[in-house]
Amino acid sequence: MRILALFGMPGGMEWIVILAVALLIFGRRLPDVMRNVGRSIVEFKRGIRDVKDDIDYQSRLEAPKPGALNSKAEASAPPPAAPHPAPPAAERPAEHAG
């Protein structure tokens, strides 16, 4: 992991070298390549947004309405009983040390 810690975000000079190498590799096609990369990023973000919208829509459809009962079993079931409190210490049986 220490090797990865040596590499961080490129600084000013590194970006210049990266751009020079990209210019040498792609030449005149560099604007087209960058335009296509930009379109791909926009399309990816649009796809992510559509998936998020679909998930939100489905969760709204499946969410129960406040005050509505989901099934007949819930309508006929008695309310849950309250837990019984523990008896006071005087009523508990004494523990034997042994």
Secondary structure, 3 states (H helix, E strand, C coil): CHHHHHCCCCCHHHHHHHHHHHHHHHHHHHHHHHHHHHHHHHHHHHHHHHHHHHHHHHHHHHCCCCCCCCCHHHHHCCCCCCCCCCCCCCCCCCCCCC
